[in-house]
Amino acid sequence: MNQIILYFFLLLGAFFSSCSNQESWSYKAWHNTLAHYNTFFNAEQKWLETEELTRESFKDDFRKPLVLFNYGGNEALKNNQSAMDEIIKKASTMIDKHPKSRWVDDAYLLNGKAYFLKGEISAAKDLFEYVNEHFTDPKIRFSAQLWIARCLYQKLQWVDAEVLAQSILINQDLPNSLLGETHKVLGSIQFALGKYTQSAAQLELALPNSNNRMDQYRLHFALGQCYQFEKQFDLAGSHFSKVPKLNPPYELAFHARMAQVGILSAKQENYTKANKVLSKMLKDDKNIDFYGQIYVSMGNNELKANNIPLAIKRYNQAIQLSSAKEHKTNAYLALGNYFFSNLRYEKAALYYDSANNIIDESHPDFEEIVRRNDILSDLLTAVMTISQNDSLLRMANDPIWRTKKIKEAIKREKTLQEAALSKKKNINYNNQANNNANPESLPGMNGTSDMGMQNP
């Protein structure tokens, strides 16, 4: 027993003695273990948690195609500064204390991702380029390149980002473990560029390799939109139907269902059936915030079915029953577009003006709406001028019409005078009644007395 204990301490001493040799296996193993489990692991977990929260808090604009890089703008990312600074400090400390660790390249990569997530995109890109140039691990190098593509996307250099992602995909040294991620990055960039056929091909390849639930339901939604834009309605409906099953935020699930109804209208032109589905959605209390959007969709279907009175009714219901400016705007625009296309410019102008008063600048058609509203305003001014001139000419040339208009003007003036006289009489009567109801105060009223107190 004593010999076993002696051997144990001898081995332990030999291990720690070898740890002083920086080239020994034990030295590297010791620092690899400390670097990974004591520092890098905690920093990486913190980054993953922050990334998920950042993407979850992103506000989607469903008037436009979905954003697959749902990180938000650089200003929004600055909210992560405190958490990311902590990660950068930990990763940098690991690099300083364990320079021989095999986790050093991962630490540099993590630093770049931290700079990205706090909105310092240029600094992040510089770090990713450093990793790509100074380390040899293919997985680390290509991961850095994919993040450079994300940085270019974030800087709105979408074409450059696409070129880089395409060059990564065709590189024979790309590890198989990054193939799915590469398809996702390239497909996301092409989706933003409006290249829906190419994007769908890439996103279909990315989907089976995605283990993240958020990525899964967002990829299905984006694929649904790709196929919808390309009028491949069966494929679009298939992907949209999978979105609610993955338990996404309710707003995303709602818009996936609305897209399915839109496909029903577009594919089968069965507007009555589509509106029955929408009517059922109105009965769901969870959709109360979306009533306006549902009524606008119902109005659109009635318009396509040439049920004009019912279409106008649905649009007006959207205006009256919705508190969301976006839904009211869409209803006003739908009415304005209908009257404009039927050359009823005065009515169209009223609805465009109402939309113009509440529209926000992020609306996809903001500039077109403002332009059309200005055009109609100028057009109506011209129409009113012409109308006024026509009336003056008729007044001069048609004595019967002139006599009729004069009598109408006299009658209007007489009615206004009688209304004013009646109003004046009512005011005088009310003043007299108030005076009678409030006579002058007698001595001792209002809590005081004019009679002095006398001593007995």
N, C-alpha and C positions, 0 to 999 in steps of 0.2 A: 504493500500500500504506500509506504513512504517513498519507494522507488518511482511509483507512478506520479506522485505529487512532484518529485524532483524533476522527472522528465517533462512534466507540464510546464513548470516554471522555466526550465531551460529553453523549451520551444517558444514560450512567450517572450523570453528575453531575446532570443534570436530574431523573432518577428519584429520587435520594436527596434532592435539594432539595425535590421535591414531597412527599416522605414527611414533611417537617416540618409540612405543612399537613394538619390532622386531617380536613378535609372532602374532601380530594382522593381520586381513585380509587386512586392508587398507595399512599397511606397505608393505606386500608382493605384493599387486596389484600395488602399486606405483613403486616399484623397478622392477617388471616384465615389466611394461609399458616402463619405462626408458631404461631398459636393451635391450628390443627387438627393439624398434623403434629408439632409439638414437644411439645405438652402434652396436649391433649384426646384425641388418638388413643391415646396410651399409657395414659392413665387409663381410657378406655372399654374397651380390650382387657383390662385388669386386672379390671375389674368383670365383664365377660362370662365370664372364666375362673373367677372366684370364684363367680358365680351357678351355673355348670354344676356345679362341685364340690359346692356346697351342695345342689343338687337331687339329684345322684347319691348323696350320702351319706344322704339322707332314708330312714328305715326305714318301709316300708309295712306297714300292719296289714291283712292280707287277710281278716280276719274282718268287716271293714267295707267300705263302698264306697270306691273309690280316691280319694285326695286329689289333685286336679289342680294346686292351688297347693302344690306339694311343696317348700316352703322350710323347714318345721319351725317350732317355737315360737320365741318371742322369746329365750328363754334359749339355745337352740341357735345362734341367729343371732349372739349375742355373740361366738362364736368367730371371726367375721370382722372384729372391731373393728380390728385392726392394719392389715389390708389396706385396709379401707374408709377409715380415717383418712388413709392415704397418698393415696387417690383424692381425698378431699375437699380435702386440702392442694393437690394439683396443679390440681384444677378451680378452686379459689378463687384460686390464684396466676394462672391464666389470665385469670380475670375481672378481677383487679386490674391486670395488665400489659397486657391487650388489651381494654379496655372497649368499643372500637368494632367489635370482631370480630363477625361474624355467628354465631359459635359460643358467644356468651355465654349465650343462652337454653338451648342444649344443655348447657352446663356447669352451669347451675342445676338442670336436670332430672337430670343425672348425680349431682349432690350429693344430691338427694332419694332417688334409687335407692340410693346408698351408705348413707344413713341407714337406709333400709328394710332393706338386707341386713345391717346390724349390729344390727338389732332395736330401733332407736329409731323406732318407728312414728309416734308423734305428731309428732316433729320432721320426719320424712319427709313426712307429710301437710301440714304447714305450708308446706314448701318447694314441694310440688306445687301448692298453692293459690296461692302467690306467683307461680309460673310461669304459671298459668292466668289470673291477673288482670293481669299486667304485660307480657306478650308477645303479639304478634299473629299469629305463624306458626301456622296452623291445625293443622299436624301436631304441633307442640310443645305447643300448648294441649290438644288432645284426648289426646295421650299422657299429659300430666300428669293429666287427668281419669280416665283408665283406671288410673293408678297410685293415685289417690285411692280408687278402687273396691277395688283390692287392699289398701290400708291398712285400709279399713273391714272387709273380709273377715278380715284378720289380727287385727283387734280384736274379731272375732266379731259384728260388726254386719252380718250377712248380708243382712237385708231391706233396709237402707239401701244396701248395696253393689249389690243387684239393681236397686233403683229408679234409682240413678245410672247403672248400665250400660245400662239400658233407655232412659234419656233421651239418652245418648250415641248409641245406635244409631239413634234416630229423628231425630237432628239432621241437617238437610240440609247443614250445613257440614262434616260428618265426611268427611275425605279418604278416597278409595277405598283408599289404601295401608294404612289402619288398620281397614278393614272386617273382615278376617279376625281380627285381634287382638281386636276388639270382640266378635265372635261367640264367640271362645274365652273371654274374661273372663266374659261373661254366662252362657254355657253352664256354665262351671265353678262359678259361684256357684249356679245353679239345681240343678246336680247335688248340691252339698253340702246344699241345702235339700230334696232328695228330690223335686224336680219333674222326674221323669225324661223325660216326654214332651216338655216344653218344652226341657229340656237337650239331648236328642238332636237336636232340630231345629237348635239353635244350633251344637252340636259338629260336626254333619255339614257345616255351612257353613264352619266354621273349618278343617276337615281339609285341603281342597285348597289352602289358603293357608299351610299350615304347612310350613316348610322345615327345622325342627329335628327331628332323629330322635327325641329323647326325647319331644318333644311328640307326634309321630306315634304312637309305640307306646302312650303313655299315653292319648291320645285314643281310639285303637281299643279299648283295654281298657275305658275308661269307657263308650264307646258299647255295647260288648258287655254291660256290666252294665245300662245303661239298658234295652236291649231284653229282656234276661233278666228284669228286674223287671216289665216290661210284658208278659211271656209272648210276645214276638215272637221265637221261638226261631231261625228261619232267619236273621234279621238279626243276632241276637246271635252265633250260631255263625260267621257270615261275618266279623264284626269280631274275635272272639277268635282265629280262624285266622290273621289277618294279624299278630298280635303277635309270635310267635316268628320270623317272617321278617325282622323289623326289628332283630334281634340285641339284645334288651333284656337286662337282668340276668337270670340264670337263674331266680331266684325268681319274677319276673313272668311269664316264659315258662311255668314249671311251673303256675302258677295259671291261666293262660290255657288250658292243656291240661286241667286239672281242671275248668274251667268248661265246656269242650266236652263232657267226659264227663257232667257234670251235666245239660247240655242233652239229651244222648242219652237219659238216664234220664227226664227230665221230658217230652220231646216224644214219644218212641216207647214209653216204659215198657218198654224192652227191657233189663231189669236184668242179664240174663245176658251180653249183648253188652257192656254197660258195664263189668261186672266183668272180662271178658276183656281189655279195654283197660287197666284198672287193674292186672291181673296182669302184663301186659307192662311196665308202668311200674315195677313192683317189681324187675324184672330189670335195670334201668338203674342202674348204680352212682352216677350223679349224683343219684339220688333218695333216697339212703340217709337223708338228714336229714328226708325227708318220708314215711317208711314209715308212721308213726303216722297221718298225715292220709289216706294211701291206704287203710289198713285201716279207718279210720272210715267213709270213703265206701263201701267195699265192704260194710261192716256195714249202712249205711243202705239200700243197694240190696237186700240180702238181707231186711231188715226189710220193705221195701215189697213184696217178692215173697212175704212171709209165710213165709220160711225162717228161723224163729226160732232154732233151735239153731245154724245157721251164722252168723246175724247176731251172736249172743252170742259165738261163737268169734272172729269178726273183731274185735269190740270188745276182747276180751281180748288178742288179738294186738297190737292198737294199744297197749294198756297195757304189755304185756311187752316189746315190741320197740322202742318209741320212748323216746328220752331227752329229748324235748321236752315240757315241762310243758303247753304249750298243747294238744298232741295227746292226751296222757293225760287232761287235763281234759275234752276233747270226748268221749273214749271213756267216761269215768265218767258224764258227763251223759247220753249216749245210753242207757246201761244204766239209769241212774236214771229217765230219762223213760219208758223202756219198762215197767219194773216199777211205776212210779207210775200210769201209764195203765191198768195191769191190776190195780190195787188191792192190789198186793203191797208194802205200805208199808214193812215191815221191811227188805226187800231194797233198795228204792228209797232208804231212808234211809242205808244203808251206802255206796251209790255216791255219793249227794249229799254225804255227809260227806267221802269221799275227794276228790271234786272241790273241795269247799270248802277243804280243807287245802292245796291246791297252786294254786288259781286266783289270777290277778293281777287287780288292780282295773281294768285297762284292758279286760277282757273285756266284750264288748257286753252280755252278760246277767248281769253281776256281781251287781247288786242283786236280780234275780229269783232267782238261784241261792241267794244267802244267805237271802233271805226264805223260799224253799221249804224249805231245810235247817232253818231255825228252826221252821217249821210242823210238819215231820215229826218233829223232836225232841220237840216238845210232844205231838204225836199219839201217838208211841210210848210216852211216859211214861204217858199216859192208858190206852193199850192194856194196858201191863204192869200197871198198878194194877188194872184191871178183871179181867185174867187171874188176878192173885193173889187177888182177892176171890172170884172164881168157884171157885178151888181150895179156899179156906177153907170156903166153903159146902158144896162136895161132900164135903170131909173130914168135916164134921159130919153130913151126911145119908146118906152111902153107906158103910156099915161095910165092905163088901167092897173098895171102892176105897181106903178109908182103910187097911185091913190091907195091901193091895198096896203102897201108897206108903211105909208104915212099914218093910216088909221091904226095899224098894229103898233107903231111907235107911240102914238098918242094914248092908246089903251094901256100900254106898258107903263108910261109915265104916270097916268092917272092912278093905276093900281099901286105904284110905288108911293105916290103922295098920300093915298088913303091909308096905306099901311103905316106910314110915318106918323100921320095924324092920330091914328088909333093908338099907336105906341105912346105918343105924347100924352093922350088922355089917360091912359092906364097909369103912367108915371105920376101925373097930377093927382089922380084918385088915390093911389097908394100913399103918397105923401100926406094927403089930408087925413086919411084913415090913421096913419101913424101919429099925427098931431093930436087927434081926438083920443087916442088910446094912451097918451102920455101927458096929462095936464100938468101945470106948474106945481111944484112941490109945496105942501102946506107946512107951517111951522111944526117942528118936531119930527118931520120925515127925514130919511137918509141917516138915521142914527144920531141926529143932533136936535136941539130945541132952541127956539128963539126966546123962550120964556125963561128968565133967570130963576134960580132957586132962591127962595126967601127964607130967612131964619124965622122961626116962630117967635 
